[in-house]
Structure formats: structure tokens, C-alpha cells
Amino acid sequence: MRVCADATLVTRAIHTAPQSKLDLDARRRNVATAFRLTRDVRGLHIGVVDDVMTSGATLDALARTLKLAGARRVTNFVALRTPQD
């Protein structure tokens, strides 16, 4: 198994409004198309690391972007989770 860390794999192509004041549906729409990939991910298992997860909208958008580009699997690693409403 080959492991590679690449902090430049995903870029934010669209600068979106801050998520903090948005409800869940608005958060999802806000980041749905915000990300672009910088290289081919077909067939790869990608690990996404997030320091704090609030609603999960950003992680969901990242995972969708990666899967649509052909990633075999996406695993999210989260350090902290904010309390749910």
C-alpha cells in the first residue's frame, strides 16, 4: 500500500460565504460546487482530515467531488465535533 499526503489535492475554486450563520441546507448549497481537484484521483482511497466538523456540509461536498472524479473510497478523519443542535 502506498500512502501519500498532498495538501494541494483539493483547492477551493469558489470563495463562499462563511458557514457559521447558515442553516444546514444553506451550508450544503454554499459549498456544493466550491472545490476542484488538482490531479487525477481515479481508483484511489482518499483520506480527508478536518480539524473541526460542525454540520458536515464541507466534508460532504469534498467527498462528493472526490467520488465524482473517480475516487474509489473517501474516509473523513475529524479531530473535534461541535455539539449538534
C-alpha positions, 0 to 999 in steps of 0.5 A: 500500500502506498500512502501519500499526503498532498495538501494541494489535492483539493483547492477551493475554486469558489470563495463562499460565504462563511458557514457559521450563520447558515442553516444546514441546507444553506451550508450544503448549497454554499459549498456544493460546487466550491472545490476542484481537484488538482490531479487525477484521483481515479481508483484511489482511497482518499483520506480527508482530515478536518480539524473541526466538523460542525454540520458536515456540509464541507466534508460532504461536498469534498467527498462528493467531488472526490467520488465524482472524479473517480475516487474509489473510497473517501474516509473523513478523519475529524479531530473535534465535533461541535455539539449538534443542535 
